[in-house]
Amino acid sequence: MKNHKSLRLMGNAILVGGFLILVSTILHPLTLDPWNGNHALERINHSLSMWVWDHSLMMIAMLLWYFGLLGGSLFLKHSTPFIKIANGLFILSVTVWMVVLTAELASLPALAIEVAENPSRIMEIVWKSTFAFGLLGGYFAVLFTWIGIFLLSLSIKKTNKKFTVLKRIGVYGGLIGALGIVISIIYSEMAILVLPITSGIPFIWTLMFGWIIRKEIVS
C-alpha cells in the first residue's frame, strides 16, 4: 500500500508539473534567441508582474516535474548504470534550472528597469550577457534532461507491447530532443520551428511515464 501511494505521488508530480510547465511556457515571452536580449527587454518592461509570476510558476513546475522523474525512476524494479546516470542528469538539470530561474527573477527585472531608465553601453552589455546566460543555461538543462530520458528509456524492460512502445518513444524521442537543442543553440533562428517538435516528443513521453507509474504498472 505504501509503495502504491508513493507511485501515485510521483506520477501525480510528473503530471501536475508537466501541466504547469505547459502553462508557464505559454505565458512566457517568446524569447528563443540568446543573442537577442532586446526583445526580452521589451517584454519584461511591458509586463513586469507577468514575468515574475510566470517564472515563479515555472520554478514550482520544474521542482514537481523533476521530483516525479527522480522518484519514478527509482520504482523501476531493477537497477542499471543508465538509471543512475539518468538520475544524476535530472539532478544536474533541476539545479541549473533553479539557478537560471532565480537569476531571471532576481536580476533581469532590476536590470530591465535600469536599462530603460538609464540606458548606456555598459548596462546594455550587462543586460545582454545576463539574458544570454539564463537562456543558454535553460537550453543545457533541457539537453541534460532529454539525454536522461534516453538513458532511462534504455532501462525499461520489454514486458509487453505497451512498454515496448514506451521504450522506443523514450529512446528515439530523447535523442531527437537532444539534437533539437543542439540545433537551436547553433542556429537560434530555427529554434521556433525545431523546439516544439523535437522537445515535444520526449516531453510527452514524461507525461506517459507519469501516468504509467501512477497506475503502478512499471516493471
VOZA-608487 format. One record per residue: x, y, z of N, C-alpha, C in turn; residue number from 1. Coordinates in pm, whole numbers. Example, Ala and Ser with C-alpha at 12.3 -4.5 7.8 and 13.67 -1.06 7.14 Angstrom:
BEGIN
      nu      nv      nw     cau     cav     caw      cu      cv      cw  seq
    1319    -569     780    1230    -450     780    1320    -330     780    1
    1285    -225     708    1367    -106     714    1290       3     787    2
REM end
This chain:
BEGIN
      nu      nv      nw     cau     cav     caw      cu      cv      cw  seq
      82    -120       0       0       0       0      87     126       0    1
     193     124      85     283     238      92     351     263     -41    2
     394     154    -107     458     166    -237     361     222    -340    3
     235     177    -331     132     224    -423     111     375    -407    4
     105     421    -282      85     564    -257     204     645    -306    5
     324     591    -290     444     660    -336     445     674    -487    6
     405     568    -557     400     571    -702     298     674    -751    7
     183     676    -687      80     774    -724     132     917    -701    8
     207     937    -592     263    1068    -563     361    1110    -672    9
     450    1019    -712     548    1052    -815     481    1076    -950   10
     385     990    -981     314    1007   -1108     237    1138   -1112   11
     170    1171   -1003      97    1298    -997     190    1417   -1006   12
     309    1405    -945     406    1515    -951     449    1541   -1095   13
     472    1434   -1171     510    1450   -1312     396    1514   -1391   14
     275    1465   -1372     160    1516   -1448     128    1660   -1414   15
     125    1692   -1285      96    1830   -1244     209    1923   -1286   16
     334    1879   -1262     448    1959   -1303     451    1982   -1453   17
     421    1876   -1530     418    1889   -1676     312    1986   -1722   18
     194    1980   -1659      85    2073   -1694     126    2217   -1665   19
     188    2239   -1549     230    2374   -1513     342    2424   -1603   20
     427    2332   -1650     532    2371   -1745     468    2422   -1874   21
     364    2353   -1921     293    2398   -2041     233    2537   -2021   22
     168    2556   -1906     105    2686   -1877     210    2796   -1872   23
     318    2773   -1798     422    2876   -1784     493    2902   -1917   24
     505    2799   -2001     567    2817   -2133     480    2904   -2222   25
     348    2883   -2214     255    2965   -2292     258    3110   -2246   26
     268    3131   -2114     271    3266   -2059     406    3334   -2080   27
     511    3254   -2097     647    3309   -2109     664    3385   -2239   28
     731    3500   -2234     761    3572   -2359     837    3483   -2457   29
     806    3494   -2584     869    3409   -2686    1010    3460   -2710   30
    1104    3414   -2627    1244    3456   -2637    1330    3331   -2654   31
    1365    3300   -2776    1439    3178   -2805    1582    3204   -2850   32
    1613    3327   -2882    1747    3362   -2930    1828    3423   -2815   33
    1928    3352   -2765    2007    3405   -2652    2086    3530   -2687   34
    2100    3558   -2816    2180    3674   -2858    2092    3796   -2888   35
    1961    3783   -2866    1870    3895   -2891    1799    3934   -2762   36
    1872    4002   -2675    1815    4041   -2547    1719    4157   -2555   37
    1720    4229   -2666    1633    4346   -2679    1486    4308   -2677   38
    1453    4195   -2738    1313    4151   -2741    1265    4120   -2600   39
    1346    4048   -2524    1310    4015   -2387    1298    4142   -2302   40
    1384    4239   -2328    1379    4365   -2254    1245    4434   -2274   41
    1197    4435   -2395    1068    4496   -2425     955    4423   -2354   42
     960    4289   -2353     853    4212   -2292     851    4227   -2140   43
     968    4233   -2078     974    4249   -1933     920    4386   -1893   44
     963    4489   -1962     917    4623   -1930     768    4640   -1960   45
     719    4563   -2056     576    4571   -2090     490    4512   -1979   46
     536    4404   -1915     459    4341   -1809     554    4276   -1709   47
     603    4356   -1617     698    4307   -1519     634    4205   -1426   48
     509    4230   -1385     441    4139   -1293     419    4002   -1357   49
     387    4000   -1487     367    3873   -1556     497    3794   -1561   50
     609    3862   -1583     739    3796   -1585     767    3728   -1452   51
     739    3798   -1342     765    3744   -1209     675    3624   -1180   52
     545    3639   -1207     452    3529   -1180     481    3408   -1267   53
     514    3433   -1394     542    3324   -1486     664    3245   -1443   54
     771    3313   -1404     893    3243   -1364     878    3176   -1228   55
     797    3233   -1141     768    3167   -1013     692    3037   -1037   56
     594    3043   -1127     517    2923   -1162     606    2819   -1226   57
     697    2863   -1314     787    2769   -1380     880    2702   -1280   58
     922    2775   -1178    1009    2717   -1077     937    2604   -1001   59
     812    2629    -963     732    2526    -896     712    2406    -987   60
     682    2435   -1115     658    2329   -1212     781    2239   -1229   61
     898    2300   -1240    1022    2224   -1258    1052    2136   -1137   62
    1031    2190   -1018    1057    2112    -896     967    1989    -891   63
     839    2006    -923     746    1893    -922     783    1790   -1029   64
     809    1839   -1149     836    1752   -1264     961    1667   -1241   65
    1071    1731   -1198    1194    1656   -1175    1183    1566   -1052   66
    1110    1612    -951    1087    1527    -834    1018    1398    -876   67
     918    1410    -963     849    1291   -1012     937    1202   -1096   68
    1019    1263   -1184    1109    1183   -1269    1212    1108   -1186   69
    1268    1176   -1087    1366    1111   -1000    1301     998    -920   70
    1187    1026    -860    1119     924    -781    1066     811    -866   71
    1013     847    -984     958     745   -1072    1062     647   -1120   72
    1181     697   -1151    1287     608   -1200    1332     511   -1090   73
    1318     552    -965    1357     465    -855    1264     345    -842   74
    1145     356    -897    1048     249    -884    1052     149   -1000   75
    1145     167   -1093    1171      60   -1188    1225     -59   -1107   76
    1176    -176   -1133    1205    -289   -1043    1340    -355   -1070   77
    1434    -277   -1118    1569    -325   -1138    1659    -203   -1144   78
    1788    -224   -1137    1881    -111   -1137    1987    -133   -1245   79
    2015     -28   -1318    2119     -33   -1420    2203      94   -1408   80
    2325      90   -1460    2407     213   -1460    2339     329   -1532   81
    2260     296   -1635    2190     400   -1709    2092     476   -1621   82
    2022     406   -1532    1927     471   -1442    2000     568   -1349   83
    2114     525   -1298    2192     611   -1208    2242     736   -1280   84
    2287     718   -1404    2334     833   -1481    2217     927   -1511   85
    2102     868   -1547    1983     948   -1577    1943    1031   -1455   86
    1944     969   -1337    1910    1042   -1215    2008    1156   -1190   87
    2136    1129   -1215    2236    1234   -1200    2211    1351   -1293   88
    2171    1320   -1417    2141    1425   -1514    2016    1503   -1474   89
    1916    1434   -1419    1796    1504   -1373    1829    1600   -1259   90
    1914    1555   -1167    1955    1641   -1055    2034    1762   -1108   91
    2123    1736   -1203    2200    1845   -1263    2106    1944   -1333   92
    2008    1891   -1405    1914    1976   -1480    1833    2066   -1388   93
    1775    2008   -1284    1691    2089   -1195    1776    2190   -1119   94
    1901    2156   -1090    1990    2252   -1025    2017    2371   -1116   95
    2047    2343   -1243    2069    2451   -1340    1945    2537   -1353   96
    1828    2471   -1360    1702    2545   -1374    1679    2638   -1256   97
    1707    2591   -1134    1686    2675   -1016    1778    2795   -1018   98
    1903    2775   -1061    1997    2887   -1071    1949    2987   -1176   99
    1909    2935   -1293    1865    3021   -1402    1739    3098   -1365  100
    1639    3029   -1312    1512    3094   -1280    1527    3193   -1166  101
    1610    3159   -1068    1634    3253    -959    1702    3379   -1011  102
    1801    3361   -1099    1870    3476   -1157    1775    3561   -1240  103
    1687    3496   -1317    1594    3570   -1400    1488    3641   -1317  104
    1455    3587   -1202    1361    3653   -1112    1427    3769   -1039  105
    1550    3749    -996    1617    3849    -913    1690    3956    -993  106
    1752    3917   -1105    1840    4009   -1177    1774    4077   -1296  107
    1707    3999   -1382    1659    4056   -1507    1558    4170   -1490  108
    1458    4157   -1400    1366    4270   -1384    1437    4398   -1339  109
    1530    4384   -1243    1603    4502   -1195    1689    4562   -1306  110
    1755    4476   -1384    1836    4524   -1495    1751    4589   -1603  111
    1634    4531   -1628    1545    4586   -1731    1501    4727   -1695  112
    1467    4749   -1568    1426    4882   -1523    1542    4980   -1535  113
    1661    4935   -1496    1779    5022   -1500    1815    5060   -1643  114
    1810    4963   -1734    1842    4990   -1874    1742    5088   -1934  115
    1613    5072   -1897    1509    5161   -1951    1524    5303   -1898  116
    1563    5316   -1770    1573    5449   -1709    1707    5516   -1735  117
    1813    5436   -1738    1948    5491   -1759    2022    5412   -1866  118
    1981    5425   -1989    2044    5348   -2097    2190    5388   -2116  119
    2275    5287   -2125    2417    5310   -2151    2473    5185   -2215  120
    2589    5198   -2276    2653    5084   -2343    2687    4975   -2244  121
    2736    5015   -2127    2776    4917   -2025    2654    4840   -1974  122
    2546    4913   -1945    2425    4848   -1894    2366    4754   -2000  123
    2375    4793   -2125    2325    4707   -2234    2404    4577   -2241  124
    2536    4587   -2225    2621    4468   -2228    2590    4377   -2110  125
    2574    4437   -1992    2541    4358   -1873    2407    4288   -1892  126
    2310    4360   -1945    2177    4303   -1967    2184    4185   -2064  127
    2246    4208   -2180    2251    4103   -2281    2329    3981   -2232  128
    2434    4003   -2157    2515    3892   -2106    2435    3809   -2006  129
    2364    3877   -1916    2283    3807   -1816    2170    3730   -1881  130
    2106    3792   -1979    1997    3726   -2050    2047    3603   -2126  131
    2160    3617   -2195    2217    3505   -2271    2254    3390   -2178  132
    2310    3423   -2062    2346    3320   -1964    2223    3240   -1922  133
    2113    3310   -1894    1991    3242   -1850    1933    3153   -1957  134
    1922    3204   -2079    1860    3126   -2185    1946    3006   -2224  135
    2077    3026   -2233    2165    2915   -2265    2166    2811   -2152  136
    2161    2860   -2028    2153    2767   -1915    2029    2681   -1924  137
    1916    2741   -1962    1793    2664   -1980    1806    2562   -2090  138
    1871    2600   -2201    1892    2506   -2311    1973    2384   -2265  139
    2080    2410   -2191    2164    2298   -2146    2091    2212   -2043  140
    2008    2274   -1959    1930    2197   -1862    1835    2102   -1934  141
    1771    2150   -2040    1681    2064   -2117    1759    1956   -2191  142
    1877    1992   -2243    1962    1894   -2311    1996    1778   -2217  143
    2037    1810   -2095    2069    1706   -1996    1945    1620   -1966  144
    1828    1685   -1962    1705    1612   -1932    1672    1512   -2041  145
    1680    1554   -2165    1646    1463   -2276    1746    1348   -2286  146
    1873    1373   -2255    1970    1264   -2250    1933    1168   -2137  147
    1887    1224   -2025    1842    1141   -1914    1722    1055   -1952  148
    1630    1113   -2027    1513    1037   -2074    1557     922   -2164  149
    1653     950   -2251    1708     847   -2339    1766     731   -2258  150
    1846     762   -2158    1909     658   -2076    1807     584   -1991  151
    1710     657   -1937    1607     594   -1857    1524     497   -1941  152
    1495     537   -2063    1416     452   -2152    1490     325   -2190  153
    1622     335   -2204    1701     216   -2234    1689     112   -2123  154
    1655     157   -2001    1649      67   -1886    1513       3   -1866  155
    1415      39   -1948    1281     -19   -1935    1280    -159   -1996  156
    1236    -255   -1920    1228    -392   -1971    1108    -407   -2063  157
    1126    -485   -2168    1017    -508   -2263     926    -620   -2212  158
     833    -584   -2124     743    -685   -2068     621    -709   -2156  159
     580    -609   -2229     465    -624   -2320     472    -514   -2425  160
     373    -512   -2512     373    -417   -2623     371    -272   -2573  161
     296    -248   -2464     286    -113   -2411     422     -60   -2370  162
     501    -142   -2303     632     -98   -2259     731     -91   -2375  163
     712    -174   -2475     797    -165   -2594     778     -30   -2661  164
     652      15   -2673     622     145   -2732     681     257   -2647  165
     663     247   -2514     716     348   -2423     868     357   -2436  166
     932     243   -2442    1078     238   -2454    1124     305   -2583  167
    1060     271   -2694    1101     327   -2823    1080     477   -2829  168
     965     524   -2780     939     668   -2782    1042     741   -2698  169
    1076     685   -2580    1174     749   -2493    1313     750   -2553  170
    1354     638   -2613    1489     629   -2670    1503     725   -2788  171
    1413     712   -2886    1424     797   -3004    1386     942   -2973  172
    1286     960   -2887    1245    1095   -2851    1354    1169   -2775  173
    1425    1098   -2686    1534    1161   -2613    1645    1205   -2706  174
    1679    1121   -2802    1784    1156   -2899    1741    1273   -2987  175
    1617    1269   -3034    1566    1377   -3119    1560    1508   -3040  176
    1515    1499   -2915    1509    1618   -2832    1646    1680   -2808  177
    1745    1595   -2779    1881    1644   -2758    1936    1709   -2884  178
    1911    1647   -3000    1957    1703   -3127    1891    1837   -3153  179
    1762    1847   -3119    1690    1973   -3139    1748    2087   -3056  180
    1791    2057   -2934    1851    2159   -2850    1983    2206   -2910  181
    2065    2111   -2956    2194    2146   -3016    2173    2234   -3139  182
    2076    2198   -3223    2046    2278   -3342    2000    2417   -3303  183
    1916    2426   -3199    1863    2555   -3156    1971    2646   -3098  184
    2072    2587   -3035    2182    2667   -2981    2269    2720   -3095  185
    2297    2635   -3193    2384    2675   -3304    2312    2765   -3402  186
    2187    2729   -3435    2107    2807   -3531    1983    2859   -3458  187
    2001    2964   -3381    1893    3014   -3295    1771    3060   -3374  188
    1790    3101   -3498    1676    3146   -3579    1582    3030   -3613  189
    1630    2907   -3602    1547    2790   -3632    1476    2735   -3510  190
    1507    2789   -3392    1455    2733   -3267    1303    2730   -3261  191
    1238    2835   -3313    1093    2843   -3305    1025    2731   -3383  192
    1093    2677   -3485    1039    2566   -3562    1086    2431   -3508  193
    1209    2427   -3460    1270    2300   -3419    1221    2254   -3282  194
    1219    2344   -3184    1192    2305   -3045    1054    2245   -3021  195
     946    2302   -3076     814    2242   -3047     804    2096   -3089  196
     871    2060   -3198     864    1923   -3247     962    1832   -3173  197
    1088    1874   -3170    1191    1785   -3114    1179    1771   -2962  198
    1146    1878   -2892    1131    1868   -2747     993    1820   -2707  199
     897    1835   -2799     762    1790   -2769     753    1639   -2749  200
     832    1564   -2826     826    1417   -2818     872    1365   -2682  201
     992    1400   -2634    1033    1350   -2502     948    1408   -2389  202
     896    1529   -2406     810    1586   -2302     682    1505   -2288  203
     621    1469   -2400     501    1385   -2396     534    1250   -2334  204
     655    1200   -2361     696    1073   -2300     693    1082   -2148  205
     737    1196   -2092     737    1209   -1946     595    1203   -1891  206
     499    1258   -1963     360    1252   -1918     308    1108   -1925  207
     345    1037   -2030     309     895   -2040     369     816   -1925  208
     496     844   -1896     566     775   -1788     500     805   -1654  209
     462     932   -1634     394     970   -1511     262     899   -1494  210
     187     886   -1602      59     817   -1596      77     669   -1564  211
     179     609   -1625     203     466   -1604     246     437   -1461  212
     342     514   -1408     385     485   -1272     276     522   -1171  213
     189     614   -1208      76     648   -1121     -16     527   -1106  214
     -22     448   -1211    -107     328   -1209     -30     207   -1154  215
      97     228   -1117     181     124   -1056     196       2   -1146  216
     230      27   -1270     249     -87   -1361     387     -84   -1426  217
     478      -3   -1372     614      -2   -1425     686    -127   -1378  218
     761    -187   -1467     839    -306   -1428     973    -304   -1498  219
REM end
